[in-house]
Amino acid sequence: MRLTDFINKDAVCIDLKSNDKTAVLYELVDILLKSGGIKNSNRENLFNILCEREKLGSTGIANGAAIPHGKSDLVKSITIAIGISSNGVDFDSVDGQKTYIFALLIAPPSSAAPHLRALARIARLLKNKTFRHVLINTKSSEDVIKLITTEEKNSLRDK
């Protein structure tokens, strides 16, 4: 499983405008909708799925990163959107720091194991300080995809 199999460049935003948690979740949902495959009429449904998950505990995993996620039958396979905020957002992260990198993951209800593997892969990538620094400073959505592809190849080679 490669994360880049589930991300298309249209689902990447390197300049999030939102400045609070609710607005970021809406903006990430909108990025996902804009990339195609999910109808705009499902915006509130996706937003509510993410909010329900956030009620269980923040998906802000520390070190400036968050992985908001949920399951929905609106998707046929794992779907990922990436958002980067240059100013950072208070996302109730476990370390109390601002969040700059957001990896939104939506998976079908029947894909428990792949969903968990994808979450683990994202978390592993985002633990790497150098990767986070380079990701925050990317100049295009294509560069984000290239960076993730390179990092995934390197991590496979290191095993």
C-alpha positions as CSV (number, residue, x, y, z in Angstrom):
1,M,0.0,0.0,0.0
2,R,1.3,3.4,-1.0
3,L,-0.3,6.6,0.2
4,T,0.2,8.2,-3.1
5,D,-2.3,5.6,-4.6
6,F,-5.0,7.4,-2.6
7,I,-4.0,11.1,-3.2
8,N,-4.4,13.1,-6.3
9,K,-2.9,16.5,-6.8
10,D,-6.3,18.1,-6.9
11,A,-6.8,17.0,-3.3
12,V,-3.7,18.9,-2.1
13,C,-3.8,22.5,-0.8
14,I,-0.5,24.1,0.2
15,D,-2.2,27.3,1.3
16,L,-5.0,26.6,3.8
17,K,-6.9,29.8,4.7
18,S,-8.7,28.6,7.8
19,N,-7.7,29.8,11.2
20,D,-9.7,27.5,13.5
21,K,-10.5,23.8,13.8
22,T,-14.0,23.9,12.4
23,A,-13.0,26.0,9.4
24,V,-10.1,23.7,8.7
25,L,-12.3,20.6,8.7
26,Y,-14.7,22.3,6.3
27,E,-11.8,23.5,4.1
28,L,-10.3,20.0,3.9
29,V,-13.7,18.5,3.1
30,D,-14.1,21.1,0.3
31,I,-10.7,20.2,-1.1
32,L,-11.7,16.6,-1.2
33,L,-15.0,17.4,-2.9
34,K,-13.3,19.6,-5.4
35,S,-11.0,16.8,-6.4
36,G,-14.0,14.8,-7.6
37,G,-15.5,11.5,-6.8
38,I,-17.8,12.7,-4.0
39,K,-20.8,14.9,-4.6
40,N,-20.9,18.4,-3.1
41,S,-24.3,17.5,-1.6
42,N,-22.4,15.2,0.8
43,R,-20.4,18.1,2.4
44,E,-22.2,18.2,5.7
45,N,-22.2,14.4,6.0
46,L,-18.4,14.3,5.6
47,F,-18.0,17.2,8.0
48,N,-20.2,15.5,10.6
49,I,-18.2,12.3,10.3
50,L,-15.0,14.2,11.1
51,C,-16.6,16.1,14.0
52,E,-17.9,12.8,15.5
53,R,-14.3,11.4,15.4
54,E,-12.9,14.6,16.9
55,K,-15.3,14.2,19.8
56,L,-13.5,11.0,20.7
57,G,-10.2,12.9,21.0
58,S,-8.3,15.3,18.8
59,T,-6.6,13.9,15.7
60,G,-3.9,16.5,16.2
61,I,-1.0,14.0,16.7
62,A,1.6,16.6,17.8
63,N,4.7,18.1,16.1
64,G,2.4,20.4,13.9
65,A,0.5,17.5,12.3
66,A,-3.1,16.2,12.4
67,I,-4.8,13.3,10.7
68,P,-8.6,13.9,10.8
69,H,-10.2,10.7,9.6
70,G,-13.4,8.7,9.4
71,K,-15.3,6.1,7.6
72,S,-18.1,6.7,5.1
73,D,-19.9,4.8,2.4
74,L,-19.5,7.9,0.2
75,V,-16.1,6.6,-0.9
76,K,-15.3,3.3,-2.6
77,S,-11.6,3.2,-1.5
78,I,-9.4,5.2,0.9
79,T,-9.3,8.8,-0.1
80,I,-6.8,11.3,1.2
81,A,-6.6,15.1,1.1
82,I,-3.5,17.1,2.2
83,G,-3.7,20.6,3.5
84,I,-0.8,22.9,4.7
85,S,-1.3,26.0,6.8
86,S,1.7,28.4,6.8
87,N,0.3,30.2,9.9
88,G,-0.8,27.1,11.8
89,V,-4.1,26.4,13.5
90,D,-5.1,25.6,17.0
91,F,-6.4,22.1,16.4
92,D,-6.4,20.9,20.1
93,S,-3.2,18.9,19.4
94,V,-2.0,16.6,22.1
95,D,1.1,18.7,22.5
96,G,-0.9,22.0,22.7
97,Q,1.1,23.4,19.7
98,K,-0.3,24.8,16.4
99,T,-1.0,22.4,13.6
100,Y,0.5,23.1,10.1
101,I,0.0,19.8,8.2
102,F,-3.3,18.1,7.8
103,A,-3.8,14.7,6.2
104,L,-7.6,14.0,5.9
105,L,-8.4,10.3,5.4
106,I,-11.8,8.9,4.6
107,A,-12.2,5.2,4.2
108,P,-15.2,2.9,3.4
109,P,-16.7,1.2,6.4
110,S,-15.6,-2.2,5.2
111,S,-11.9,-1.3,5.1
112,A,-10.9,-1.4,8.8
113,A,-7.4,-3.0,8.2
114,P,-6.4,-0.8,5.2
115,H,-7.7,2.3,7.1
116,L,-5.5,1.5,10.1
117,R,-2.5,0.8,7.8
118,A,-3.0,4.1,6.0
119,L,-3.3,6.0,9.3
120,A,-0.1,4.3,10.5
121,R,1.8,5.2,7.4
122,I,0.8,8.8,7.5
123,A,1.7,9.0,11.2
124,R,5.1,7.4,10.5
125,L,5.8,10.0,7.7
126,L,4.7,12.9,9.9
127,K,7.0,11.9,12.8
128,N,10.0,12.7,10.6
129,K,11.1,16.3,11.4
130,T,12.9,16.8,8.1
131,F,10.0,15.5,6.1
132,R,7.6,17.8,8.0
133,H,9.9,20.8,7.4
134,V,10.2,20.1,3.7
135,L,6.5,19.4,3.3
136,I,5.5,22.7,5.0
137,N,7.8,24.6,2.5
138,T,6.6,22.9,-0.7
139,K,5.6,25.2,-3.5
140,S,3.0,23.2,-5.3
141,S,0.7,20.2,-5.0
142,E,2.8,18.3,-7.4
143,D,5.8,18.8,-5.1
144,V,3.8,17.4,-2.2
145,I,3.0,14.3,-4.2
146,K,6.7,13.9,-5.3
147,L,7.9,14.4,-1.7
148,I,5.5,11.7,-0.3
149,T,6.5,9.4,-3.2
150,T,10.2,9.9,-2.5
151,E,9.8,9.4,1.3
152,E,7.7,6.2,0.8
153,K,10.4,4.8,-1.5
154,N,13.1,5.7,1.0
155,S,11.2,4.1,3.9
156,L,10.6,0.9,1.9
157,R,14.3,0.8,1.0
158,D,15.3,1.2,4.6
159,K,13.4,-1.9,5.7
